[in-house]
Amino acid sequence: MTAAAREIYDQALGYEANGDLLRAKTGYMRASDMLPHDTEIAYRAASALLRTGELEEAQSRLRRLIFADPSHINARSSLANCQLLMNDLELAESNFREVLDRDPDHKNALFGLSNLLLKREQARLAAPYAQRLSALLPNSPAAQTVVAEVLEKGGQAPQAVAAYRMLLKSAPNHIPALLGLARTLLKSKRYDDVISLAVRAAEQDADNYYAFDMLSQALEGRGDLEDSLEAASEALRLAPNKTGLLTRLSVICRKLGKFGAALRYALQAVDANPENRGPANALGAALAAMKFPNQARVVLTSGSGKDLDPEIRTLVEKLIKASEGAIKSTKSTSTSVGNADSKAAQSSASDQETAEIDNATETAAESVSADGTEARRTEAGDKTEAIQASVDGEKPKFGAGPDEPLPNVLGLSRRDMS
């Protein structure tokens, strides 16, 4: 190693030790460019790229390193982790297993393969790897969380709850354990406990979308739809185009009577994942709630949003545009009337949106017909109600009393009575 390369490499090691991963990555890459055949520097550079989320470049460098040195099992394990993050599960599994064939106690490979099998919902297959990892790292929160998740996803909820709680006694702020326990308790409708855990996780990491996602699900289950909408909106801001979030936002907005937003989120979810049945169901339910039973039936029976009828898309887009116009108009009115009348102006928002949508419906119905018949808005009848009941899939509202305040965190203050 040349003196210049050694100096740059040593500086990069220092940056990494001090937590400055970006400067460490730059140093490792400079040193690696100066000494392209030094496998240790090449591995450090690729690992830094992997940890900073530059997966394509990390994968390229790791492949070159393995080609030059097939015995470098740490590089192969890192390559498998990279492929797991890129959702290339077959190649990732192959590389993890090759590492474990050479070293059955390789901790990185045990952790990665356990998570890969859990991602495939193969908890039983993941169990021996998670248990071996736990035995090797008995004091590691990450290792013990994998064991708890295996229990959770293997249908052993009481044992999973016990494992998560035991872990949180020694590592009370370990976010994966907090959210894993929240996820497990959500299945048994322990909404208050889930809210508390999700808030704790969000306080530790305000950029963790899953904490807000979990919070939104618990609030929705408890019947606090406005707060659920707020939490889900924050989750979507942190993780745009997540199909599940968009679909649930559509459902929440429909329950709140915000039909334009319900259509917008559902259509966005359909476009993000046309093969998924959930977004199409949400779109159909929103159309049914707006008294478009024929179009709703077509969407709901299509099985997915892959081949959404162009005429139905046109109708949906017109209704969304009308709703957005009503909201803008209401905001303008609220500003002009001043603070004294702002509440009255805001209370008319829903009525104005309905009027705008009615106008759009009348014009759109002249040209839009999903089944060859005229698609005018009709009075609510038994058929429409039957469609809506069959597609909502609404959970019963487990509402706490309005006098019970929610944890006032990150803007969720509507139910804070202080």
Secondary structure, DSSP 8 states (H G I E B T S, - for coil): --HHHHHHHHHHHHHHHTT-HHHHHHHHHHHHHHSTT-HHHHHHHHHHHHHTT-HHHHHHHHHHHHHH-TT-HHHHHHHHHHHHHTT-HHHHHHHHHHHHHH-TT-HHHHHHHHHHHHHTT-HHHHHHHHHHHHHH-TT-HHHHHHHHHHHHHTT-HHHHHHHHHHHHHH-TT-HHHHHHHHHHHHHTT-HHHHHHHHHHHHHH-TT-HHHHHHHHHHHHHHT-HHHHHHHHHHHHHHSTT-HHHHHHHHHHHHHTT-HHHHHHHHHHHHHH-TT-HHHHHHHHHHHHHTT-HHHHHHHHHSSSSTT--HHHHHHHHHHHHHHHHHHHHHHHHHHHH-GGGHHHHHHTHHHHHHHHHHHHHHHHHHH--SSSS--------HHHHHHHHHHH---------TTS-----TT--TT---
